[in-house]
Every structure is written in structure tokens, then in C-alpha cells.
């Protein structure tokens, strides 16, 4: 039964959160999406103890995800994780997963934690005041998405189940914020959806 549920949920995820959706409303600009990492607390593994789980944001053990949001539409278009917070920086996650899937010359808007890669546009670098305001608006919306994710206790509180199941709940929460999923659920008369789809290294 669990295998069947995972297959159904994977179908929903693959059809609702797609990287190609970053082109929606494309105006020919080099940056089509904002990306950022979000950390979720877990009970620290003791066997063996390792600093690789430590998150400087949480000051505790955690799992980290890389999330991408389309600038034009606000839709979620990318998720990668979970990763160990102590060994996977935002820049390392970007290079491991998303960078190789961008078009030549394409960049992403990010915060200061992704400095050092030509594919990342820092939030503090702007052409003019209007550009700076637009960048701040995109970053604010992205941080709102990260904050809204933590409304759910499964991501806000310390995870106490098998770590392999954490990505299932995380992907499920992200699907809740997908407008296309809400339309699909309404048309199909479905009540809820979970998903089992990750690309992380834990």
C-alpha cells in the first residue's frame, strides 16, 4: 500500500512542480527564479555523533533543502534535498543540482550565501534603484515561502521519525503552495496529496 501511495504522490509532484515552469511569463531576462536554502530541525543523531548535521541557522542539527521560486509567477519550480546542514552550503547545493540544468548564460537571484559563482546574482548587486526594489521584492516573496513552510509542525518541530521520510513531508508541504495543485485537486475531487520525490544526500 505504501508503494502505491508513493507512486501516486510522485506523479503529483512531477506534474505540479517543474523546473520548466520558470519560463512562464519570461520577459527575456537572464534571471528567471529566486533560490534559497531552508533548514529543518531534527533530533541530533548520536550513533555516531557528527558535526555534519549542525545548522548555524538553527544552532542545532538539521536537514537543508534548496527551493526555487519563479520570479514572474511566484510558483515553486525547484526543490533539492535533504542535505546535511553542516556539510552542504547553499552554494554547494546550487552547484550539485540546479546549476547544470540552467540554460547557457542563465542566472538565479540568491542571497549572500551563494557568492562565488557566475550563475548566482547576489541580492546586493543591482543596476539601479528600480532593479534593487524588484530584487528585494523577489527575495521577500521567497522568504515568505520559506516561512510559510514552517507553519507545518513537521518542518518547524524536531523531526522524530526516520530521516528518509522527511523528504516526503517536505515535498508534501511544498505541493500545498502550488496553485496548479489546488486546481488539480479541485478538478479531481481529491482531498489531500503527499509525495515521495527527493534528490538529496543524507
FENLINPE-V637460 format. One record per pair of residues at least 12 apart in sequence whose C-alpha atoms are under 7 Angstrom apart, sorted by the first residue. I is the first residue (numbers start at 1). J is the second residue. D is the distance in whole Angstrom. If there is no record, write none. Layout:
I,J,D
I,J,D
This chain:
6,195,6
6,196,5
9,193,6
9,194,5
9,195,4
9,196,6
10,195,5
10,196,5
10,197,6
13,195,6
16,178,7
16,180,6
16,181,6
17,76,6
17,77,5
17,78,7
18,77,5
18,78,7
19,77,5
19,78,6
21,77,6
22,70,5
22,77,6
24,73,7
25,72,6
30,105,7
30,106,5
30,107,6
31,106,6
31,107,5
31,108,5
31,109,6
32,70,6
32,71,6
32,108,6
33,68,6
33,69,5
33,70,4
33,71,5
33,108,6
33,109,6
34,68,6
34,69,5
34,70,7
34,71,6
34,108,6
34,109,5
34,110,6
34,138,7
34,139,7
34,142,7
35,66,7
35,67,6
35,68,4
35,69,6
35,108,7
35,109,6
35,110,5
36,66,6
36,67,6
36,68,7
36,110,6
37,64,6
37,65,5
37,66,4
37,67,6
37,90,6
38,64,6
38,65,5
38,66,7
38,146,6
39,62,6
39,63,6
39,64,4
39,65,7
40,62,5
40,63,5
40,64,6
40,155,6
40,156,6
41,60,7
41,61,6
41,62,4
41,63,7
41,156,7
41,157,6
41,158,5
41,159,6
42,61,6
42,62,5
42,158,4
42,159,4
42,160,7
43,61,7
43,158,6
43,159,6
43,160,6
44,61,5
51,86,6
52,84,6
52,85,7
52,86,4
52,87,5
53,84,5
53,85,5
53,86,5
54,85,6
54,86,5
55,85,5
55,86,6
62,84,7
62,85,6
63,82,6
63,83,5
63,84,5
63,85,6
64,81,6
64,82,5
64,83,5
64,84,6
64,85,5
65,79,7
65,80,6
65,81,5
65,82,5
65,83,7
66,79,6
66,80,5
66,81,6
66,93,7
67,79,5
67,80,7
69,142,7
71,138,6
75,178,6
76,178,6
80,198,7
80,199,5
80,200,6
81,198,6
81,199,5
81,200,4
81,201,7
82,167,6
82,200,5
82,201,6
82,202,6
83,200,6
83,201,5
83,202,5
84,202,6
90,113,6
90,114,6
91,113,7
91,114,5
106,119,7
107,119,4
107,120,6
107,121,7
108,120,5
108,121,6
109,121,5
109,122,6
109,123,7
110,122,6
110,123,6
111,123,5
123,135,6
149,173,6
154,169,7
167,196,7
167,198,6
168,194,7
168,195,5
168,196,5
168,197,7
171,195,6
172,193,7
172,194,5
172,195,5
